[in-house]
Amino acid sequence: MNRCQFVQDHQRRFGVKRLCDILGISRSSFYYWRRTAAARAVRQIAEAKLAARIRTVHQESDGTYGAPRITAELRDKGERINHKRVARIMRTIGVEGLRLRRRHRTTVPDPAAAKAPDLIGRDFTATQVTLSAG
């Protein structure tokens, strides 16, 4: 639950000033939050519709398209949208594109090659086990 939502839910009983002081938010922030609630609701509805379109484009591509290709598809369909917004919405709905990357193996040891000799001859075996009381 949002702190501002909490203030709105309990403002009749305790008052806005007291609740804002206790929760550590300014009253102007609360009133701004309340004033912009309608715009947030409209934006959430628009993002839900966009999420549905993103999901259909992703399913049409058999789950291979990522944010750049989905953005291009939506722009081809007449949608004015930014790739960052598409990527953010994809993250929120849990949709990912397919990544085809090869693993780079930098060192391949030759199994037939001779092992390097131990010229120093150090012995790393423990001679005594000590337990510390801590």
CNS distance restraints for C-alpha pairs under 8 A (distance, minus, plus):
assign (resid   1 and name CA) (resid   5 and name CA) 6.72 0.50 0.50
assign (resid   1 and name CA) (resid   6 and name CA) 6.99 0.50 0.50
assign (resid   2 and name CA) (resid   6 and name CA) 6.31 0.50 0.50
assign (resid   3 and name CA) (resid   7 and name CA) 6.37 0.50 0.50
assign (resid   3 and name CA) (resid  23 and name CA) 7.18 0.50 0.50
assign (resid   4 and name CA) (resid   8 and name CA) 6.25 0.50 0.50
assign (resid   4 and name CA) (resid  30 and name CA) 5.61 0.50 0.50
assign (resid   4 and name CA) (resid  33 and name CA) 7.04 0.50 0.50
assign (resid   5 and name CA) (resid   9 and name CA) 6.12 0.50 0.50
assign (resid   6 and name CA) (resid  10 and name CA) 6.27 0.50 0.50
assign (resid   7 and name CA) (resid  11 and name CA) 5.52 0.50 0.50
assign (resid   7 and name CA) (resid  16 and name CA) 6.44 0.50 0.50
assign (resid   7 and name CA) (resid  19 and name CA) 6.03 0.50 0.50
assign (resid   7 and name CA) (resid  20 and name CA) 7.06 0.50 0.50
assign (resid   7 and name CA) (resid  30 and name CA) 7.87 0.50 0.50
assign (resid   8 and name CA) (resid  16 and name CA) 7.80 0.50 0.50
assign (resid  10 and name CA) (resid  14 and name CA) 6.28 0.50 0.50
assign (resid  10 and name CA) (resid  15 and name CA) 7.44 0.50 0.50
assign (resid  11 and name CA) (resid  15 and name CA) 4.51 0.50 0.50
assign (resid  11 and name CA) (resid  16 and name CA) 5.21 0.50 0.50
assign (resid  11 and name CA) (resid  19 and name CA) 7.39 0.50 0.50
assign (resid  14 and name CA) (resid  18 and name CA) 6.58 0.50 0.50
assign (resid  14 and name CA) (resid  19 and name CA) 6.70 0.50 0.50
assign (resid  15 and name CA) (resid  19 and name CA) 6.37 0.50 0.50
assign (resid  16 and name CA) (resid  20 and name CA) 5.98 0.50 0.50
assign (resid  16 and name CA) (resid  27 and name CA) 7.26 0.50 0.50
assign (resid  17 and name CA) (resid  21 and name CA) 6.18 0.50 0.50
assign (resid  17 and name CA) (resid  27 and name CA) 6.70 0.50 0.50
assign (resid  18 and name CA) (resid  22 and name CA) 6.23 0.50 0.50
assign (resid  19 and name CA) (resid  23 and name CA) 6.03 0.50 0.50
assign (resid  20 and name CA) (resid  24 and name CA) 5.78 0.50 0.50
assign (resid  20 and name CA) (resid  25 and name CA) 5.11 0.50 0.50
assign (resid  20 and name CA) (resid  26 and name CA) 6.05 0.50 0.50
assign (resid  20 and name CA) (resid  27 and name CA) 6.11 0.50 0.50
assign (resid  20 and name CA) (resid  30 and name CA) 7.89 0.50 0.50
assign (resid  21 and name CA) (resid  25 and name CA) 6.53 0.50 0.50
assign (resid  21 and name CA) (resid  26 and name CA) 7.39 0.50 0.50
assign (resid  25 and name CA) (resid  29 and name CA) 6.82 0.50 0.50
assign (resid  25 and name CA) (resid  30 and name CA) 7.42 0.50 0.50
assign (resid  26 and name CA) (resid  30 and name CA) 6.64 0.50 0.50
assign (resid  27 and name CA) (resid  31 and name CA) 6.23 0.50 0.50
assign (resid  28 and name CA) (resid  32 and name CA) 5.99 0.50 0.50
assign (resid  29 and name CA) (resid  33 and name CA) 6.06 0.50 0.50
assign (resid  30 and name CA) (resid  34 and name CA) 6.22 0.50 0.50
assign (resid  31 and name CA) (resid  35 and name CA) 6.03 0.50 0.50
assign (resid  32 and name CA) (resid  36 and name CA) 6.17 0.50 0.50
assign (resid  33 and name CA) (resid  37 and name CA) 6.20 0.50 0.50
assign (resid  36 and name CA) (resid  40 and name CA) 6.36 0.50 0.50
assign (resid  37 and name CA) (resid  41 and name CA) 6.26 0.50 0.50
assign (resid  38 and name CA) (resid  42 and name CA) 6.33 0.50 0.50
assign (resid  39 and name CA) (resid  43 and name CA) 6.18 0.50 0.50
assign (resid  40 and name CA) (resid  44 and name CA) 6.11 0.50 0.50
assign (resid  41 and name CA) (resid  45 and name CA) 6.29 0.50 0.50
assign (resid  42 and name CA) (resid  46 and name CA) 6.26 0.50 0.50
assign (resid  43 and name CA) (resid  47 and name CA) 6.09 0.50 0.50
assign (resid  44 and name CA) (resid  48 and name CA) 6.10 0.50 0.50
assign (resid  45 and name CA) (resid  49 and name CA) 6.35 0.50 0.50
assign (resid  46 and name CA) (resid  50 and name CA) 6.18 0.50 0.50
assign (resid  47 and name CA) (resid  51 and name CA) 5.92 0.50 0.50
assign (resid  47 and name CA) (resid  89 and name CA) 7.59 0.50 0.50
assign (resid  48 and name CA) (resid  52 and name CA) 6.36 0.50 0.50
assign (resid  49 and name CA) (resid  53 and name CA) 6.48 0.50 0.50
assign (resid  50 and name CA) (resid  54 and name CA) 6.09 0.50 0.50
assign (resid  51 and name CA) (resid  55 and name CA) 6.06 0.50 0.50
assign (resid  51 and name CA) (resid  89 and name CA) 6.39 0.50 0.50
assign (resid  51 and name CA) (resid  90 and name CA) 7.39 0.50 0.50
assign (resid  51 and name CA) (resid  93 and name CA) 7.36 0.50 0.50
assign (resid  52 and name CA) (resid  56 and name CA) 6.32 0.50 0.50
assign (resid  53 and name CA) (resid  57 and name CA) 6.28 0.50 0.50
assign (resid  54 and name CA) (resid  58 and name CA) 6.08 0.50 0.50
assign (resid  54 and name CA) (resid  70 and name CA) 6.82 0.50 0.50
assign (resid  54 and name CA) (resid  86 and name CA) 7.65 0.50 0.50
assign (resid  54 and name CA) (resid  90 and name CA) 7.52 0.50 0.50
assign (resid  55 and name CA) (resid  59 and name CA) 6.10 0.50 0.50
assign (resid  55 and name CA) (resid  95 and name CA) 7.51 0.50 0.50
assign (resid  56 and name CA) (resid  60 and name CA) 6.05 0.50 0.50
assign (resid  57 and name CA) (resid  61 and name CA) 6.38 0.50 0.50
assign (resid  57 and name CA) (resid  70 and name CA) 6.53 0.50 0.50
assign (resid  57 and name CA) (resid  73 and name CA) 7.49 0.50 0.50
assign (resid  58 and name CA) (resid  62 and name CA) 6.60 0.50 0.50
assign (resid  58 and name CA) (resid  63 and name CA) 5.20 0.50 0.50
assign (resid  58 and name CA) (resid  64 and name CA) 6.92 0.50 0.50
assign (resid  58 and name CA) (resid  65 and name CA) 5.83 0.50 0.50
assign (resid  58 and name CA) (resid  66 and name CA) 7.72 0.50 0.50
assign (resid  58 and name CA) (resid  70 and name CA) 7.03 0.50 0.50
assign (resid  58 and name CA) (resid  95 and name CA) 7.91 0.50 0.50
assign (resid  58 and name CA) (resid  97 and name CA) 7.89 0.50 0.50
assign (resid  59 and name CA) (resid  63 and name CA) 5.36 0.50 0.50
assign (resid  61 and name CA) (resid  65 and name CA) 6.01 0.50 0.50
assign (resid  63 and name CA) (resid  96 and name CA) 7.53 0.50 0.50
assign (resid  63 and name CA) (resid  97 and name CA) 6.14 0.50 0.50
assign (resid  63 and name CA) (resid  98 and name CA) 6.76 0.50 0.50
assign (resid  64 and name CA) (resid  96 and name CA) 7.97 0.50 0.50
assign (resid  64 and name CA) (resid  97 and name CA) 4.89 0.50 0.50
assign (resid  64 and name CA) (resid  98 and name CA) 4.59 0.50 0.50
assign (resid  64 and name CA) (resid  99 and name CA) 7.96 0.50 0.50
assign (resid  65 and name CA) (resid  69 and name CA) 5.64 0.50 0.50
assign (resid  65 and name CA) (resid  70 and name CA) 6.13 0.50 0.50
assign (resid  65 and name CA) (resid  96 and name CA) 7.79 0.50 0.50
assign (resid  65 and name CA) (resid  97 and name CA) 4.81 0.50 0.50
assign (resid  65 and name CA) (resid  98 and name CA) 6.61 0.50 0.50
assign (resid  66 and name CA) (resid  70 and name CA) 6.10 0.50 0.50
assign (resid  66 and name CA) (resid  96 and name CA) 6.12 0.50 0.50
assign (resid  66 and name CA) (resid  97 and name CA) 3.91 0.50 0.50
assign (resid  66 and name CA) (resid  98 and name CA) 6.93 0.50 0.50
assign (resid  67 and name CA) (resid  71 and name CA) 5.92 0.50 0.50
assign (resid  67 and name CA) (resid  83 and name CA) 6.22 0.50 0.50
assign (resid  67 and name CA) (resid  84 and name CA) 7.93 0.50 0.50
assign (resid  67 and name CA) (resid  86 and name CA) 5.86 0.50 0.50
assign (resid  67 and name CA) (resid  87 and name CA) 5.19 0.50 0.50
assign (resid  67 and name CA) (resid  90 and name CA) 7.43 0.50 0.50
assign (resid  67 and name CA) (resid  97 and name CA) 7.31 0.50 0.50
assign (resid  68 and name CA) (resid  72 and name CA) 6.28 0.50 0.50
assign (resid  68 and name CA) (resid  83 and name CA) 6.04 0.50 0.50
assign (resid  69 and name CA) (resid  73 and name CA) 6.17 0.50 0.50
assign (resid  70 and name CA) (resid  74 and name CA) 6.14 0.50 0.50
assign (resid  70 and name CA) (resid  86 and name CA) 7.63 0.50 0.50
assign (resid  71 and name CA) (resid  75 and name CA) 6.13 0.50 0.50
assign (resid  71 and name CA) (resid  81 and name CA) 6.94 0.50 0.50
assign (resid  71 and name CA) (resid  82 and name CA) 7.04 0.50 0.50
assign (resid  71 and name CA) (resid  83 and name CA) 5.59 0.50 0.50
assign (resid  71 and name CA) (resid  86 and name CA) 6.55 0.50 0.50
assign (resid  72 and name CA) (resid  76 and name CA) 6.14 0.50 0.50
assign (resid  73 and name CA) (resid  77 and name CA) 6.42 0.50 0.50
assign (resid  74 and name CA) (resid  78 and name CA) 6.54 0.50 0.50
assign (resid  74 and name CA) (resid  79 and name CA) 5.29 0.50 0.50
assign (resid  74 and name CA) (resid  80 and name CA) 7.75 0.50 0.50
assign (resid  74 and name CA) (resid  81 and name CA) 7.59 0.50 0.50
assign (resid  75 and name CA) (resid  79 and name CA) 4.72 0.50 0.50
assign (resid  75 and name CA) (resid  80 and name CA) 6.01 0.50 0.50
assign (resid  75 and name CA) (resid  81 and name CA) 6.94 0.50 0.50
assign (resid  81 and name CA) (resid  85 and name CA) 7.18 0.50 0.50
assign (resid  81 and name CA) (resid  86 and name CA) 7.52 0.50 0.50
assign (resid  82 and name CA) (resid  86 and name CA) 6.56 0.50 0.50
assign (resid  83 and name CA) (resid  87 and name CA) 6.11 0.50 0.50
assign (resid  84 and name CA) (resid  88 and name CA) 6.14 0.50 0.50
assign (resid  85 and name CA) (resid  89 and name CA) 6.16 0.50 0.50
assign (resid  86 and name CA) (resid  90 and name CA) 6.03 0.50 0.50
assign (resid  87 and name CA) (resid  91 and name CA) 6.22 0.50 0.50
assign (resid  88 and name CA) (resid  92 and name CA) 6.37 0.50 0.50
assign (resid  89 and name CA) (resid  93 and name CA) 6.25 0.50 0.50
assign (resid  90 and name CA) (resid  94 and name CA) 5.90 0.50 0.50
assign (resid  90 and name CA) (resid  95 and name CA) 5.01 0.50 0.50
assign (resid  90 and name CA) (resid  96 and name CA) 6.81 0.50 0.50
assign (resid  91 and name CA) (resid  95 and name CA) 6.22 0.50 0.50
assign (resid  91 and name CA) (resid  96 and name CA) 7.47 0.50 0.50
